[in-house]
C-alpha cells in the first residue's frame, strides 16, 4: 500500500472508497468524500482496508 492508492474500507456498515494520504506501520489515513464533508480524512488499520 502506497500513498495515492485507491482503496475501499468499511464505514457505518457500508463500503466507502478513498485515497491513501499517509501510511504508518499498522494504520493508514484515507481521504474520502461524505455527503456533507468533502475531503474528510479517516484513520483505519491496514488489516481492515481492502485494496
N, C-alpha and C positions, 0 to 999 in steps of 0.2 A: 504494500500500500504506500502510495506516494502522494505528495501534495498535488492537487489538481485532479485527482481521480474522481470519477462519478461513482457514488455508492448508494445503496439502499439500506435503510435502517427502520426499526420499529418505533413508532411514536403513537401513543394512545391507541394501541391495538390495531394500528393501520400502518401501511408501508409508506415511507416518505423517501424522496430522492434528494441528494445534495452533493456538494463538492467538498472534498477534504481540504481544510485550510492549514492544519497543523497536526503533526503526528508525534506522539510520545511513545515510550516503551510499551505501555499497556492500553493507552487511550488515544482517541483521535477527536479533533474538533472539526465539526462539519457545518458548512454554511448552507442553509436551506430557506425556502420561502414559505411562510404561513400566510393565510388569508389577510390578517391584519398586521403582520410583522414581516416585511420583506428583508431578506438577508440576515435572519437570525442565526446565531451560532450556538450549536448544541454540542455537548460532550458525550461520547459513547465509548464503551470499552470495545477494543478491536475485535474481540471474540463475538460480539453481538452485531457486527456490521457484515452485511452481505455485499460482496464486490460486484 
